[in-house]
Amino acid sequence: MGYRHSGWIGNLLIDPDHRGQGYGKQLFEEALKFLNQRQLKRIWLTASDQGTPLYQRFGFEQIDTVTRWCAAGSGCGQTSEVQASLTCLIALEQDCWGEDRRDLIHAVAIESTLLQQPDQLALLQAGLDVWQLGPWSAARTDPRSARLLLEAARVMTPADKNLFVDILDSAGLELVLRQHGFVRHGHNKLMCQGKTPRLHGVLALASFGSIG
């Protein structure tokens, strides 16, 4: 996927019976070729430990670690009483990522509710099987705002659904997440090739690490 100045490569999957035969490398090279034709400034991906050596050979460097956390919903999917403007989220995302991400925000927002706490904004995405919190960005990393936003997300998530959030380890939210019933469900490396912006205030990714 590509948008404006950045591209993302996600979900590079090979059937276990056909691994070790070079198919992954071929798919990855085709994805890189497609994105490079768009003359992007940078390309992002999330990598498992197994896939990291391949990506490093193509000049990708680790920027952070993304850890997936999960908790059961505690509510009935009710609508938040406090609504912010998508324009505010777009502006905050631009400050945090160093580029305009409005195309991504508008696409993700279609089936989402915007949550707001002081200096923090996030989208709560409703899915058929699971719900997801993200993107989640902060002008200031305030633990109290993070706690209130997580509480709101869990209350709005139906009790029969799981709520996932892909958190950057640099956000320093592990204690807050554990206090609100979230448990760790694996991690991947956030890697980038090209001109890397300084991420500031990025707390969670938008789509299970596939499109940032």
N, C-alpha and C positions, 0 to 999 in steps of 0.2 A: 504494500500500500504506500502511496506517496501523496503528500499534500504540501503545497507551497514549497518550503525550502528543505523539508525533511522527508525521508522514506522509512518505512518499517517493514521488516521481514518477520513474519510470525507463523507458528504452527507448521514447521517443516517436519513432516511425519513420514516415516518409512515403515512398511510392514515388517514386523520382527523377522519373518522368514526370508526377507530380502535385504537385510542389513549387511554391511560389510562388503557390498559389491559395487560401491561407488555411486549409487543412485542419489544419495543425499548430497554429495558434492556436486553432481550434475544439476540437481534442482536448485541448489544454492547459487551456483554460477549463473543459471538462467535468471533467477530473481535479481541478482546483482546487475546483470546486463540490462534488464528492463529498467531498473531504477536509475542506473548510471546514464541511460539515454535521456533522462529528464534533467540532467545536470543539477542534481540536488547538492546542497552544501554538506549534508550528513546523512548517514543511514544508521538506524537503530535496530537492535534486536535483543531478545532475552535468550540466554544460553544456559543449557544444562552443563554439568561438569563434563559429560561425554562429548558434547558438541563444541566446547570451548576451543580445543586445539585447532579445529577446522577454521573457525572464525578468526582466530588469531593469525592464521596464515594469510588471511586476506586483509590484514591491517586493522582489525577490530580490537579495541581496548576496553577493559572493564571500567565503567564509570561508577557503578554502585551495585548493590545486591537487592533484588526484589524478593520479599518473603510474602507468601500467601497465607492469610489468616481467615478463619471461618468461625462463625457463631450462628446459633439458631435464632431465627426471628422471634420476637416476643409480642408482636401486635397483629393487627388485622388489615394491614396495608392501607391505613387511612392516610389522607393527604395532609401534608405539613401545613400548619397554620401560618408559618413565617416563610414567605416567598421572596427571593431576591431576583434580580434581573440577570438574564444570560449575558447581557452586556458587561455586567460587573465581573462575571466569571471569565469571560473572554479577555478582559483587561488584566485580570489577575494572572491568568494562565500565560499571557504574553510576558508579564514581568518575571514569572517563575521560570519559564522555558527559554526566554530570550527570542521568541518568534511568535508570529500570529498563528493561532491554532483555531480560529473561528470555524473553519470547515469541519474539523473534527468535533468541536463542541456542539454545533448544530446537528450533526448526524447522530451523536450519542444522546442528545437531549430529547429526541422524539418520543422515547418510551421511558423518560426519566423524570424525577422530581428534584428540583434544586434545593439543597439544604444550605442554611447560612448560620454561622456563629461569628462572634467578633473576630475579624481579620481572617476568616476561613470560609471557603465555599467548596461544595462538592455536589456531584450528581449521584442520586440513588437510582440505579437502573433495575427495572422490574423485568424478570425473565420467567420463562415457563417453569423451569426446574429450580433455578437458583436466582437470587438477587445479588447485585454487586454495587459496592460503593466506590465511585471513581469516575472521572478524575477528581482528585481532592488536592486543593492547593491552599497555601497560607501566606498572607503578607507577613505574619508573625507566628512562629511555632509556639502557641500557648497551650499547655497541657489541659487547662480548664476548658478552652474552646473545643479541643479535640475530644475530651470526654463528653461534652454536651452534644457534639455532632454525632459521635458514635451511639449515644443513647437514643437520639432522634432516629437514626438509621435503623436500629434494632426494633424500635417501637413501630416504625412504619413497615417493616418487613413482616409478612404474615408468619404466624407461628408454625406453619407447616413447611416453611421454606428456610434454606440456609442462606446466610449473608456472607459473601466473600469480599475481601479487600486485599489488593496487591500493594503492599507498603514498601517504600524505599527504606532500607535499614538506616540510612543517614537521617531519616526523620526522627529517630529516637523515640518511637511510640510503643515499644514492646510492652513496657509496664502498663501503660494505659489500656492497651488491647487486652492483656491478660486480665486486668481488673474488670473488664466488661464482658468476660466470658469467651473471648476469642482464643482459638488454639491454632498453633502453627501447622500448615499443610504444605511444607516444602518450600524451596527457594530456587531462584535462577539468578544468573549474573545479568546486569544491564550493561550492554556493550554498544559501542558507537565507532563508526568509521567516518573520518572527515573532520571538519571544523566543529568541535564540540563546544556548545554553550555552557556557561556555568549555571547548573541547576540550582535554584534558590527557592525554597518553600514548596517544592514538589513533594507531596506526602504519599499519594497513591496514583497508580496508573489507571487508564481509562477502560481497558478491555483485556483483562487477564494477561497483560504484558505484550499483546499482539500489535496494538496501535498506539501505545503510549498513554 
